[in-house]
Amino acid sequence: MNEETAKSDLSKLRIPRDEPDPGKPGVRRTAPIRWPWLVIGAVIVVIALAVVWATRHPVIEVQTATVTRLAPATAQSLLTATGYVVAQRKAAVASKGTGRLEKLNVVEGDQVRTGEVIAQLEATDVTASLQAARAGIAQAEANLEQARAVQQEAKSSYGRVQELRAKSLAAQSDLDIAQAHYETAEANVNAAQAALASARANADYAAVQVENTYIRAPFDGTVLSKHADVGEVVAPFASSASSRGAVVTIADMSSLQVEADVSESNIQQITPAQPCLITLDAFPAEPYRGRVEKIVPTADRSKATVLTKIAFDQIDARVLPEMSAKVSFLPAGTDTQSVTTATVLAVPGSAVAQRDNRPVVFVVRQGQVFATPVEMGQTYGGVIEIRSGVQAGDVVVAVVPERLGDGDKIKLKQ
């Protein structure tokens, strides 16, 4: 074999790395997999299913409302305003003197009477001053008695010298001396009387200082809050950063009224003694009857409102200061005693729709609506009484679209 033939034979030799060994049983060559096309096909199927689902179950934009309790009389009200319950007689009770708080006799919620001791400051120093002043009175009274005795003696001596002088048995100089002694004694009595009056005034002042250590209730009321504790320094007007001003805040609960802002454009509809219904947010199912007590004769320029004060016809212990309230102003002349305060469940009239020849509302839960059959009652203005089917606080679709159905997905309109 020549050299060229050997090279030719060697060039034909190679190791088949990518091809299966035809000598091994069960092994055969396969065509390459077209995987990109399979992925694209799966994506197309998913998109098609999503389109079909969206076509059958569209997301509908809606507005919602809440099922609320409504007093029928409020539907005929002229206007409604919001406000807060405010005590018209309220005081932050402070001390007239400065000292450390020794006793605090009340806590929040306690009832107090006029003049009742709410708290007491340490009074050791002022009590000592009062005792010293009273001792000064005793000393001044003794000095006055002594001066009066001297005066009486001088008066008697002066009288005797006058008799002797009238009989020419005493010299004129003796008479002058006796007269001077009497006038001096009389002046000493006047001075002693002035000193006694001063001592009594000092004692009165010391007694006032002692009284100022007692912090008393200025009127009958209820303790709303306390601002100081035993051991803290109390000072008038909180004269230092480490001292307290007011000890407690009390309010006369019988003076509670609702203060509500009414727009300037609507204030002409409000008149004194106008009947109202007061609905507290804490007790929406039980409105209170009331009347306009006062229209404050000034406007708030920043809010363009006028403050009105509404008094309760009857009040109970549930009404507390700073509670939120809604006031419905009724037409003038309305007899509030004939106005029922019973409440009913109500929804906007547009929230009720007909499905399968029966009235339903669409209750919203977790982004879906559910058609709920209801029993309707009276219509009050733009709302409808609902006697059964829903509860207060349920959220419903406020304006029901024609295509809205049970189980549909919804989103809120912006």
Steps between C-alpha positions, in 0.01 A plus 500: 500500500648829400506812718216685323263205533570478873420872557174462311391209714592682824296810407185290484540394861290709764315449827119540465427723806152634402364197322359199683687179481322287242644191661302556830156348501190729559685818407382695204546845365222761569409830343583819703213637730337827389451639861472874416184434304346309787557796742349747255200278454443474878516879538244544223266254670529683835430837339201357319358359824555835678319683219210258521486535881516880483225501238274287713594662836586869440616725787235771535559842651240592762431742781419365844287607796457375856181367648421745781236558762281800432233676700218564251466857623855581388398436140274805521766718664597830344872432536746298701813619680771322697645605832605395848345481844643783711443588867390862525608510864851363536801598709864406543523522878831635625651614828536863603815419692823322428590176674541126481184300445435307820154352438291429190150392597348428157560298184355522152126453499438608860208730575585812701290763675554873525764572766610137535874460562650345187864517608725650764851645496758474776409772750766480774648843433173689456347328802795619709450851365133485600590390853752783528241748379249376756762536771557854379129568551524381860800722557325801346191441711715492818676822398163663443375400843817639656465827308140533607599448865766770473249725329246447779761583764611812310142608462433468873819689587414774256154532655639537854750764395220693332300503826802612698580771250143625519552546878841655436660210681712390197728692271419546133811304412364198689181524301690521169710195592190295591330602179805397294514163673131442425536596133804273464313210655209561265737500199654176622154342509439607140838357399422172677166480322673552163757233585219259586328571170828440317556172685151387409558590136823301503313204644233532233767503231669195651162324513448574130842351425403187690168486314686532170665166571154342464393459137119499489244428231359825358169336402322167492655284230690193390878458498605454137877478543774553754822680418708461817588224743586497867855623550509736204543875545190701414526868416260763363527516122775233510764765563785255443564208269511255791168611651140426411229757440159334503450204732179365346248594232134480591185555295133546572351208307156661501643781285602275207407632156598420143706763324465466123633711213244605238607636164447872450289426194257292711491699823182682391315169541587487871296685763513503882289227666486307171439127563780256426591134520843426648665174396812401692749290307528278809124425497380541140183301562371733774476867399427769759249782463641850529464863403720788386611673817720768346641621170838652584503847337832466319636299210818301460668655198737205451214248473219733384273360771291625790498320834165378632430353844234232529357407840364156589134482598591203718845370577632183662825371640612355166557846353860601566708808414686495166277232344444540126145583396286572195222757526197487271321836497125447463254756357404773747183422689550123493377340822799301614285292735308367201821422312593136535862427579474133401754412231482272197761345272530697178692503172499742207210437264742435214653210696188284453471312169265240353638156428265209416201723584610563856683790669864441583800696615854407407707451814874553452738247654871469414471659156190304397129574509227269613137554407306500829118498501350767729162604633435868438303738719422871478683749284641806675632756258772329300538197727301180540428314821631142501313273738702182444790362301788722612646637820627840608859547381470280190656654189280492190523625142352852504402519131435158346605459132265295280767241419603443863438143609550276800868416556638769269834658577490873570731788563422840646467801276770757554 
